[in-house]
Amino acid sequence: MRKQTGAEAFRITGARRGLTEDVRGRQRRYVISMSVRTVAVVLTAVLWNIERHVAIATLVLGVVLPYVAVVVANAGRENVRSLPSTFIPAPTRPMLGPGGTAGPAEPVPEAAGPDADGPRHERS
């Protein structure tokens, strides 16, 4: 049987990701966004004389994407409301309630006891 110490218990499912894992994920998202921006700027230069409307769209993407990438990369480590609480309170032990109101217990008749046949003598 486990020993109950009354210490606090924490759920691992409610724990946030580690700081290094969080930073690595944000860096990865930023690098991907900047790679898409680089492709958009190169496409702008290539398509400028061929398809001007597409080139303008990629130019806008190349201008707007750095701001969005920085905002997305800096977002994080906020408290997420959908996760369960990480704290589990220690279980409380039930207390015995006050005695019953039925009154005193009924006496056991002498004949029904263990010595109903009289005293026993042990043999050696």
C-alpha positions in Angstrom: 0.0 0.0 0.0 1.3 3.5 -0.9 2.3 5.9 1.8 0.2 9.0 1.8 2.4 12.0 2.7 -0.1 14.7 1.9 2.3 16.4 -0.6 1.0 18.2 -3.6 0.7 16.3 -6.8 1.1 17.8 -10.3 -0.3 16.5 -13.6 2.2 16.1 -16.4 -0.4 16.5 -19.0 -1.0 20.1 -17.9 2.6 21.0 -18.0 3.8 23.4 -20.6 6.6 22.6 -23.1 10.1 23.2 -22.0 11.7 26.6 -22.6 14.3 25.2 -25.0 11.7 23.3 -27.0 9.5 26.4 -27.1 12.4 28.6 -28.4 13.4 26.0 -31.0 9.8 25.9 -32.3 9.6 29.7 -32.6 13.0 29.8 -34.3 11.8 27.2 -36.8 8.6 29.1 -37.6 10.6 32.3 -38.1 13.1 30.6 -40.4 10.3 29.1 -42.5 8.5 32.5 -42.7 11.7 34.2 -43.8 12.4 31.5 -46.4 8.9 32.1 -47.8 9.7 35.8 -47.9 12.9 35.2 -49.8 11.1 33.1 -52.4 8.5 35.8 -52.7 11.1 38.5 -53.3 12.9 36.4 -55.9 9.6 35.7 -57.6 8.9 39.4 -57.6 12.1 40.1 -59.5 11.6 37.2 -61.9 7.9 37.9 -62.7 8.1 41.8 -62.8 8.2 41.9 -66.6 6.2 38.7 -67.3 3.2 38.8 -65.0 3.0 42.2 -63.2 -0.1 41.3 -61.1 1.5 38.2 -59.6 4.7 40.1 -59.1 2.9 42.8 -57.1 1.2 40.2 -55.0 4.5 38.6 -54.2 6.0 42.0 -53.4 3.2 42.7 -50.9 3.8 39.3 -49.4 7.5 40.0 -49.1 6.8 43.3 -47.4 4.2 42.1 -45.0 5.7 38.8 -44.1 8.5 40.0 -41.9 6.1 41.8 -39.5 3.9 38.7 -39.4 6.9 36.4 -38.8 8.1 38.5 -35.9 4.7 38.7 -34.3 4.2 34.9 -34.7 7.8 34.2 -33.4 7.3 36.3 -30.3 3.9 34.9 -29.5 4.1 32.0 -27.1 4.5 31.1 -23.4 1.1 32.6 -22.6 -1.2 30.6 -20.3 -3.4 28.4 -22.4 -6.9 28.2 -21.0 -7.7 24.8 -22.7 -5.2 22.9 -20.7 -6.3 21.2 -17.5 -5.2 22.5 -14.1 -1.6 21.3 -13.3 -2.4 21.1 -9.6 -4.2 18.2 -8.0 -5.1 18.7 -4.4 -4.1 15.9 -2.0 -7.1 13.6 -1.3 -8.8 14.2 2.0 -9.3 11.3 4.3 -12.9 10.9 5.5 -13.5 11.5 9.2 -15.7 9.3 11.3 -19.0 11.0 12.0 -20.7 11.3 15.3 -22.0 8.0 16.8 -25.4 6.7 15.7 -28.6 7.7 17.5 -29.9 4.1 17.9 -29.1 4.0 21.6 -27.0 1.5 23.5 -26.1 -1.8 22.0 -28.2 -4.8 23.0 -26.5 -7.2 25.5 -25.4 -10.6 24.2 -27.0 -13.5 26.1 -24.6 -15.6 28.2 -25.6 -18.8 26.5 -24.6 -17.5 23.1 -21.1 -16.6 24.1 -18.0 -18.7 23.4 -18.2 -20.4 26.8 -21.7 -21.6 26.4 -20.9 -25.2 27.3 -19.1 -24.2 30.4 -15.4 -23.6 31.1 -13.0 -25.4 28.9 -10.0 -27.2 30.3 -6.9 -27.5 28.2 -5.1 -30.7 28.0 -1.3 -30.9 28.1 
